[in-house]
C-alpha cells in the first residue's frame, strides 16, 4: 500500500490584481517558493506564452504548464513545480 499525499489547492495569482510591472517577478518568486508537486494558477488577460518560454529557458525541466482556459478574454494556466 502506497501512502497518499493530500491534494493541495494551487496558489492563484490574478495578474489584474497586481501592481503594474510586478507581475513576472511575483509569479517567478511564487514558483520558486513551491515544493515539488505543488502548483500555482495564473489568471491573465492574454496568453502567457512568453513567460512559459522564459521558464523553459531559465528553469529547464522544472515546470509543467497546463492551460485550463485559453481565451479569448481570460487565460488560466496551472504551473506545477516538478521534482
MOPAC internal coordinates of N, CA, C and O (Angstrom, degrees):
PM7 1SCF
backbone

  N    0.0000 0     0.00 0     0.00 0    0    0    0
  C    1.4453 1     0.00 0     0.00 0    1    0    0
  C    1.5333 1   108.72 1     0.00 0    2    1    0
  O    1.2310 1   120.67 1   -49.32 1    3    2    1
  N    1.3136 1   116.32 1   130.68 1    3    2    1
  C    1.4590 1   121.80 1  -179.71 1    5    3    2
  C    1.5200 1   110.32 1   -95.82 1    6    5    3
  O    1.2310 1   120.61 1   -41.49 1    7    6    5
  N    1.3383 1   116.43 1   138.51 1    7    6    5
  C    1.4654 1   117.28 1   176.29 1    9    7    6
  C    1.5219 1   109.64 1   -68.42 1   10    9    7
  O    1.2310 1   120.94 1   -31.88 1   11   10    9
  N    1.2993 1   115.80 1   148.12 1   11   10    9
  C    1.4537 1   119.58 1   178.00 1   13   11   10
  C    1.5159 1   109.35 1  -105.46 1   14   13   11
  O    1.2310 1   121.92 1   -34.13 1   15   14   13
  N    1.3115 1   113.93 1   145.87 1   15   14   13
  C    1.4523 1   120.14 1   177.12 1   17   15   14
  C    1.5177 1   107.20 1  -100.72 1   18   17   15
  O    1.2310 1   119.86 1   -52.79 1   19   18   17
  N    1.3192 1   117.88 1   127.21 1   19   18   17
  C    1.4594 1   118.63 1  -179.13 1   21   19   18
  C    1.5248 1   111.09 1   -62.72 1   22   21   19
  O    1.2310 1   120.85 1   -38.72 1   23   22   21
  N    1.3072 1   115.98 1   141.28 1   23   22   21
  C    1.4599 1   120.58 1   178.19 1   25   23   22
  C    1.5216 1   108.88 1   -68.29 1   26   25   23
  O    1.2310 1   121.23 1   -41.10 1   27   26   25
  N    1.3091 1   115.24 1   138.90 1   27   26   25
  C    1.4539 1   121.23 1   178.49 1   29   27   26
  C    1.5186 1   107.53 1  -116.70 1   30   29   27
  O    1.2310 1   120.72 1   -49.15 1   31   30   29
  N    1.3040 1   116.22 1   130.85 1   31   30   29
  C    1.4568 1   119.57 1   177.67 1   33   31   30
  C    1.5192 1   108.90 1   -63.72 1   34   33   31
  O    1.2310 1   120.59 1   -38.73 1   35   34   33
  N    1.3312 1   116.49 1   141.27 1   35   34   33
  C    1.4603 1   118.58 1   178.48 1   37   35   34
  C    1.5272 1   111.36 1   -69.25 1   38   37   35
  O    1.2310 1   121.03 1   -26.04 1   39   38   37
  N    1.3044 1   115.64 1   153.96 1   39   38   37
  C    1.4565 1   121.74 1   171.46 1   41   39   38
  C    1.5213 1   106.33 1   -73.36 1   42   41   39
  O    1.2310 1   119.88 1   -49.62 1   43   42   41
  N    1.3219 1   117.83 1   130.38 1   43   42   41
  C    1.4603 1   120.83 1  -179.88 1   45   43   42
  C    1.5213 1   109.90 1  -103.69 1   46   45   43
  O    1.2310 1   121.54 1   -49.72 1   47   46   45
  N    1.3378 1   114.65 1   130.28 1   47   46   45
  C    1.4633 1   121.08 1   175.47 1   49   47   46
  C    1.5174 1   107.18 1  -117.35 1   50   49   47
  O    1.2310 1   120.84 1   -69.09 1   51   50   49
  N    1.3303 1   115.99 1   110.91 1   51   50   49
  C    1.4571 1   121.54 1   174.48 1   53   51   50
  C    1.5215 1   106.32 1   -92.27 1   54   53   51
  O    1.2310 1   120.88 1   -73.07 1   55   54   53
  N    1.3168 1   115.92 1   106.93 1   55   54   53
  C    1.4579 1   121.92 1  -174.28 1   57   55   54
  C    1.5295 1   111.63 1   -57.30 1   58   57   55
  O    1.2310 1   119.82 1   147.94 1   59   58   57
  N    1.3232 1   117.96 1   -32.06 1   59   58   57
  C    1.4587 1   121.21 1  -179.61 1   61   59   58
  C    1.5257 1   112.21 1   -62.37 1   62   61   59
  O    1.2310 1   119.91 1   156.87 1   63   62   61
  N    1.3219 1   117.78 1   -23.13 1   63   62   61
  C    1.4611 1   120.94 1  -178.14 1   65   63   62
  C    1.5265 1   112.78 1   -88.55 1   66   65   63
  O    1.2310 1   119.93 1   175.95 1   67   66   65
  N    1.3266 1   117.74 1    -4.05 1   67   66   65
  C    1.4631 1   121.17 1  -177.54 1   69   67   66
  C    1.5257 1   111.82 1   -92.87 1   70   69   67
  O    1.2310 1   120.49 1   -29.26 1   71   70   69
  N    1.3306 1   116.67 1   150.74 1   71   70   69
  C    1.4654 1   119.43 1   174.97 1   73   71   70
  C    1.5301 1   110.60 1   -62.54 1   74   73   71
  O    1.2310 1   120.86 1   -34.25 1   75   74   73
  N    1.3131 1   115.96 1   145.75 1   75   74   73
  C    1.4719 1   120.93 1   179.12 1   77   75   74
  C    1.5257 1   109.87 1   -54.74 1   78   77   75
  O    1.2310 1   121.42 1   -43.06 1   79   78   77
  N    1.3059 1   114.89 1   136.94 1   79   78   77
  C    1.4575 1   120.79 1   177.54 1   81   79   78
  C    1.5167 1   115.52 1    84.98 1   82   81   79
  O    1.2310 1   119.62 1   176.77 1   83   82   81
  N    1.3269 1   118.32 1    -3.23 1   83   82   81
  C    1.4680 1   119.62 1  -177.97 1   85   83   82
  C    1.5233 1   113.22 1  -107.88 1   86   85   83
  O    1.2310 1   120.11 1   178.14 1   87   86   85
  N    1.3199 1   117.40 1    -1.86 1   87   86   85
  C    1.4695 1   121.21 1  -172.05 1   89   87   86
  C    1.5184 1   112.90 1   -59.77 1   90   89   87
  O    1.2310 1   120.29 1   122.33 1   91   90   89
  N    1.3160 1   117.04 1   -57.67 1   91   90   89
  C    1.4612 1   120.54 1  -175.19 1   93   91   90
  C    1.5222 1   110.91 1   -59.18 1   94   93   91
  O    1.2310 1   120.15 1   133.87 1   95   94   93
  N    1.3373 1   117.32 1   -46.13 1   95   94   93
  C    1.4565 1   120.55 1  -178.24 1   97   95   94
  C    1.5229 1   111.62 1   -63.99 1   98   97   95
  O    1.2310 1   120.43 1   140.25 1   99   98   97
  N    1.3230 1   116.78 1   -39.75 1   99   98   97
  C    1.4683 1   120.86 1   178.55 1  101   99   98
  C    1.5205 1   110.54 1   -63.11 1  102  101   99
  O    1.2310 1   120.20 1   135.19 1  103  102  101
  N    1.3168 1   117.23 1   -44.81 1  103  102  101
  C    1.4632 1   121.37 1   179.50 1  105  103  102
  C    1.5240 1   110.41 1   -63.95 1  106  105  103
  O    1.2310 1   120.29 1   133.87 1  107  106  105
  N    1.3277 1   117.05 1   -46.13 1  107  106  105
  C    1.4679 1   120.05 1  -179.32 1  109  107  106
  C    1.5225 1   111.52 1   -64.25 1  110  109  107
  O    1.2310 1   119.78 1   136.47 1  111  110  109
  N    1.3257 1   118.03 1   -43.53 1  111  110  109
  C    1.4651 1   120.87 1   178.93 1  113  111  110
  C    1.5192 1   111.48 1   -63.34 1  114  113  111
  O    1.2310 1   120.50 1   139.22 1  115  114  113
  N    1.3189 1   116.65 1   -40.78 1  115  114  113
  C    1.4623 1   120.50 1   178.61 1  117  115  114
  C    1.5252 1   110.22 1   -64.62 1  118  117  115
  O    1.2310 1   120.37 1   135.81 1  119  118  117
  N    1.3351 1   116.89 1   -44.19 1  119  118  117
  C    1.4575 1   120.20 1   178.23 1  121  119  118
  C    1.5290 1   110.75 1   -59.04 1  122  121  119
  O    1.2310 1   120.26 1   135.62 1  123  122  121
  N    1.3182 1   117.12 1   -44.38 1  123  122  121
  C    1.4695 1   121.15 1  -178.92 1  125  123  122
  C    1.5250 1   111.83 1   -62.91 1  126  125  123
  O    1.2310 1   119.95 1   153.95 1  127  126  125
  N    1.3277 1   117.69 1   -26.05 1  127  126  125
  C    1.4623 1   120.67 1  -179.40 1  129  127  126
  C    1.5309 1   112.78 1   -82.22 1  130  129  127
  O    1.2310 1   120.03 1   170.01 1  131  130  129
  N    1.3265 1   117.54 1    -9.99 1  131  130  129
  C    1.4638 1   121.33 1  -177.35 1  133  131  130
  C    1.5211 1   112.05 1   -74.83 1  134  133  131
  O    1.2310 1   121.09 1   -36.23 1  135  134  133
  N    1.3051 1   115.52 1   143.77 1  135  134  133
  C    1.4603 1   121.42 1   170.72 1  137  135  134
  C    1.5284 1   108.00 1   -80.02 1  138  137  135
  O    1.2310 1   119.76 1   -25.19 1  139  138  137
  N    1.3271 1   118.07 1   154.81 1  139  138  137
  C    1.4710 1   119.23 1   175.50 1  141  139  138
  C    1.5265 1   110.51 1   -54.58 1  142  141  139
  O    1.2310 1   121.12 1   -45.74 1  143  142  141
  N    1.3294 1   115.46 1   134.26 1  143  142  141
  C    1.4608 1   121.88 1  -178.66 1  145  143  142
  C    1.5202 1   113.41 1    93.57 1  146  145  143
  O    1.2310 1   120.15 1   162.77 1  147  146  145
  N    1.3296 1   117.31 1   -17.23 1  147  146  145
  C    1.4610 1   120.80 1   177.34 1  149  147  146
  C    1.5272 1   108.93 1   -82.90 1  150  149  147
  O    1.2310 1   120.91 1   -15.18 1  151  150  149
  N    1.3272 1   115.86 1   164.82 1  151  150  149
  C    1.4578 1   119.37 1  -175.93 1  153  151  150
  C    1.5155 1   110.96 1  -142.94 1  154  153  151
  O    1.2310 1   122.19 1   -19.00 1  155  154  153
  N    1.3193 1   113.42 1   161.00 1  155  154  153
  C    1.4529 1   120.15 1   169.17 1  157  155  154
  C    1.5134 1   107.31 1  -125.47 1  158  157  155
  O    1.2310 1   121.16 1   -23.37 1  159  158  157
  N    1.3165 1   115.39 1   156.63 1  159  158  157
  C    1.4550 1   120.93 1   177.93 1  161  159  158
  C    1.5209 1   107.44 1  -119.60 1  162  161  159
  O    1.2310 1   120.82 1   -54.05 1  163  162  161
  N    1.3221 1   116.03 1   125.95 1  163  162  161
  C    1.4548 1   122.23 1   179.45 1  165  163  162
  C    1.5251 1   107.96 1  -101.27 1  166  165  163
  O    1.2310 1   120.50 1   -48.75 1  167  166  165
  N    1.3300 1   116.65 1   131.25 1  167  166  165
  C    1.4593 1   122.43 1   175.15 1  169  167  166
  C    1.5245 1   105.97 1  -117.29 1  170  169  167
  O    1.2310 1   120.64 1   -57.31 1  171  170  169
  N    1.3397 1   116.39 1   122.69 1  171  170  169
  C    1.4578 1   121.21 1  -173.10 1  173  171  170
  C    1.5250 1   109.89 1  -148.53 1  174  173  171
  O    1.2310 1   120.33 1   -17.84 1  175  174  173
  N    1.3240 1   116.97 1   162.16 1  175  174  173
  C    1.4678 1   120.75 1  -176.50 1  177  175  174
  C    1.5284 1   113.26 1   -93.98 1  178  177  175
  O    1.2310 1   120.11 1  -168.64 1  179  178  177
  N    1.3228 1   117.39 1    11.36 1  179  178  177
  C    1.4690 1   121.82 1   178.34 1  181  179  178
  C    1.5294 1   108.72 1  -151.40 1  182  181  179
  O    1.2310 1   120.42 1   -15.26 1  183  182  181
  N    1.2981 1   116.80 1   164.74 1  183  182  181
  C    1.4605 1   121.27 1   179.20 1  185  183  182
  C    1.5334 1   109.32 1   -66.68 1  186  185  183
  O    1.2310 1   119.55 1   -58.53 1  187  186  185
  N    1.3375 1   118.47 1   121.47 1  187  186  185
  C    1.4507 1   120.55 1  -178.99 1  189  187  186
  C    1.5375 1   113.59 1   -82.77 1  190  189  187
  O    1.2310 1   120.47 1  -149.49 1  191  190  189
  N    1.3289 1   116.70 1    30.51 1  191  190  189
  C    1.4706 1   120.84 1  -178.83 1  193  191  190
  C    1.5286 1   113.02 1   -55.13 1  194  193  191
  O    1.2310 1   118.37 1   139.97 1  195  194  193
  N    1.3471 1   120.71 1   -40.03 1  195  194  193
  C    1.4695 1   118.89 1   178.19 1  197  195  194
  C    1.5373 1   112.76 1   -61.38 1  198  197  195
  O    1.2310 1   120.30 1   143.57 1  199  198  197
  N    1.3167 1   117.03 1   -36.43 1  199  198  197
  C    1.4632 1   119.91 1   177.40 1  201  199  198
  C    1.5262 1   110.42 1   -68.32 1  202  201  199
  O    1.2310 1   120.79 1   141.22 1  203  202  201
  N    1.3138 1   116.09 1   -38.78 1  203  202  201
  C    1.4702 1   119.94 1   177.00 1  205  203  202
  C    1.5260 1   110.20 1   -61.39 1  206  205  203
  O    1.2310 1   120.29 1   137.67 1  207  206  205
  N    1.3201 1   117.05 1   -42.33 1  207  206  205
  C    1.4628 1   120.94 1   177.75 1  209  207  206
  C    1.5257 1   110.80 1   -63.92 1  210  209  207
  O    1.2310 1   120.24 1   141.31 1  211  210  209
  N    1.3224 1   117.15 1   -38.69 1  211  210  209
  C    1.4720 1   120.80 1   177.81 1  213  211  210
  C    1.5259 1   110.00 1   -62.68 1  214  213  211
  O    1.2310 1   120.37 1   135.08 1  215  214  213
  N    1.3258 1   116.91 1   -44.92 1  215  214  213
  C    1.4593 1   120.14 1   178.03 1  217  215  214
  C    1.5297 1   110.12 1   -60.39 1  218  217  215
  O    1.2310 1   120.25 1   137.34 1  219  218  217
  N    1.3274 1   117.12 1   -42.66 1  219  218  217
  C    1.4676 1   120.82 1  -178.89 1  221  219  218
  C    1.5257 1   111.42 1   -62.39 1  222  221  219
  O    1.2310 1   120.36 1   144.82 1  223  222  221
  N    1.3218 1   116.92 1   -35.18 1  223  222  221
  C    1.4626 1   119.07 1  -178.16 1  225  223  222
  C    1.5277 1   112.98 1   -85.17 1  226  225  223
  O    1.2310 1   119.84 1   147.33 1  227  226  225
  N    1.3356 1   117.92 1   -32.67 1  227  226  225
  C    1.4666 1   120.12 1  -177.61 1  229  227  226
  C    1.5248 1   113.45 1   -95.44 1  230  229  227
  O    1.2310 1   120.27 1   159.83 1  231  230  229
  N    1.3282 1   117.08 1   -20.17 1  231  230  229
  C    1.4713 1   122.42 1  -179.33 1  233  231  230
  C    1.5245 1   109.30 1  -137.78 1  234  233  231
  O    1.2310 1   119.85 1  -120.07 1  235  234  233
  N    1.3277 1   117.89 1    59.93 1  235  234  233
  C    1.4676 1   119.06 1  -175.41 1  237  235  234
  C    1.5316 1   112.11 1   -57.98 1  238  237  235
  O    1.2310 1   121.39 1   -50.33 1  239  238  237
  N    1.3368 1   114.95 1   129.67 1  239  238  237
  C    1.4604 1   120.93 1   177.12 1  241  239  238
  C    1.5105 1   115.45 1    75.29 1  242  241  239
  O    1.2310 1   119.57 1  -174.53 1  243  242  241
  N    1.3334 1   118.43 1     5.47 1  243  242  241
  C    1.4641 1   120.97 1  -175.57 1  245  243  242
  C    1.5257 1   113.55 1   -91.85 1  246  245  243
  O    1.2310 1   120.18 1   167.53 1  247  246  245
  N    1.3354 1   117.25 1   -12.47 1  247  246  245
  C    1.4635 1   118.40 1  -175.66 1  249  247  246
  C    1.5192 1   111.62 1  -141.16 1  250  249  247
  O    1.2310 1   122.27 1   -22.77 1  251  250  249
  N    1.3144 1   113.26 1   157.23 1  251  250  249
  C    1.4632 1   121.24 1   173.26 1  253  251  250
  C    1.5192 1   107.03 1  -125.75 1  254  253  251
  O    1.2310 1   120.83 1   -55.65 1  255  254  253
  N    1.3365 1   116.02 1   124.35 1  255  254  253
  C    1.4645 1   122.12 1  -177.75 1  257  255  254
  C    1.5212 1   109.19 1  -103.67 1  258  257  255
  O    1.2310 1   120.72 1   -49.17 1  259  258  257
  N    1.3382 1   116.22 1   130.83 1  259  258  257
  C    1.4536 1   122.30 1   177.53 1  261  259  258
  C    1.5224 1   108.56 1  -129.17 1  262  261  259
  O    1.2310 1   120.70 1   -60.29 1  263  262  261
  N    1.3216 1   116.27 1   119.71 1  263  262  261
  C    1.4659 1   120.50 1   177.31 1  265  263  262
  C    1.5220 1   108.56 1   -76.94 1  266  265  263
  O    1.2310 1   120.58 1   -58.90 1  267  266  265
  N    1.3292 1   116.49 1   121.10 1  267  266  265
  C    1.4561 1   122.84 1   177.96 1  269  267  266
  C    1.5246 1   110.58 1   -94.74 1  270  269  267
  O    1.2310 1   120.82 1   152.00 1  271  270  269
  N    1.3260 1   116.04 1   -28.00 1  271  270  269
  C    1.4608 1   123.19 1   177.22 1  273  271  270
  C    1.5227 1   106.43 1  -151.16 1  274  273  271
  O    1.2310 1   120.52 1   -46.09 1  275  274  273
  N    1.3279 1   116.61 1   133.91 1  275  274  273
  C    1.4690 1   120.62 1  -174.17 1  277  275  274
  C    1.5194 1   111.84 1  -127.53 1  278  277  275
  O    1.2310 1   120.71 1  -110.70 1  279  278  277
  N    1.3305 1   116.24 1    69.30 1  279  278  277
  C    1.4510 1   122.32 1   172.15 1  281  279  278
  C    1.5148 1   113.71 1    76.04 1  282  281  279
  O    1.2310 1   121.09 1     4.54 1  283  282  281
  N    1.2896 1   115.52 1  -175.46 1  283  282  281
  C    1.4569 1   127.99 1     9.56 1  285  283  282
  C    1.5310 1   114.40 1   -83.56 1  286  285  283
  O    1.2310 1   119.46 1   163.47 1  287  286  285
  N    1.3436 1   118.63 1   -16.53 1  287  286  285
  C    1.4652 1   118.55 1  -178.99 1  289  287  286
  C    1.5220 1   113.13 1  -109.52 1  290  289  287
  O    1.2310 1   120.04 1   159.15 1  291  290  289
  N    1.3109 1   117.53 1   -20.85 1  291  290  289
  C    1.4603 1   121.59 1  -178.98 1  293  291  290
  C    1.5218 1   110.11 1  -134.75 1  294  293  291
  O    1.2310 1   121.16 1   -45.02 1  295  294  293
  N    1.3231 1   115.38 1   134.98 1  295  294  293
  C    1.4589 1   122.21 1   172.11 1  297  295  294
  C    1.5189 1   106.55 1  -117.02 1  298  297  295
  O    1.2310 1   120.87 1   -46.41 1  299  298  297
  N    1.3203 1   115.93 1   133.59 1  299  298  297
  C    1.4666 1   122.55 1   173.95 1  301  299  298
  C    1.5167 1   106.52 1  -124.03 1  302  301  299
  O    1.2310 1   121.17 1   -55.08 1  303  302  301
  N    1.3256 1   115.36 1   124.92 1  303  302  301
  C    1.4513 1   120.67 1  -176.56 1  305  303  302
  C    1.5174 1   109.66 1  -130.12 1  306  305  303
  O    1.2310 1   120.84 1   -50.23 1  307  306  305
  N    1.3085 1   115.99 1   129.77 1  307  306  305
  C    1.4738 1   121.99 1   174.97 1  309  307  306
  C    1.5262 1   106.70 1   -92.69 1  310  309  307
  O    1.2310 1   120.91 1   -52.65 1  311  310  309
  N    1.3300 1   115.87 1   127.35 1  311  310  309
  C    1.4690 1   121.55 1   178.47 1  313  311  310
  C    1.5217 1   106.93 1  -118.53 1  314  313  311
  O    1.2310 1   120.95 1   -69.56 1  315  314  313
  N    1.3217 1   115.79 1   110.44 1  315  314  313
  C    1.4651 1   121.11 1  -178.38 1  317  315  314
  C    1.5190 1   109.12 1   -98.77 1  318  317  315
  O    1.2310 1   121.21 1   -41.80 1  319  318  317
  N    1.3174 1   115.29 1   138.20 1  319  318  317
  C    1.4688 1   121.02 1   175.46 1  321  319  318
  C    1.5201 1   107.98 1   -86.05 1  322  321  319
  O    1.2310 1   121.14 1   -58.06 1  323  322  321
  N    1.3093 1   115.42 1   121.94 1  323  322  321
  C    1.4603 1   121.12 1   179.42 1  325  323  322
  C    1.5224 1   110.00 1   -87.97 1  326  325  323
  O    1.2310 1   120.82 1   -19.36 1  327  326  325
  N    1.3263 1   116.04 1   160.64 1  327  326  325
  C    1.4672 1   121.04 1  -179.72 1  329  327  326
  C    1.5154 1   112.10 1   -63.65 1  330  329  327
  O    1.2310 1   120.10 1   180.00 1  331  330  329

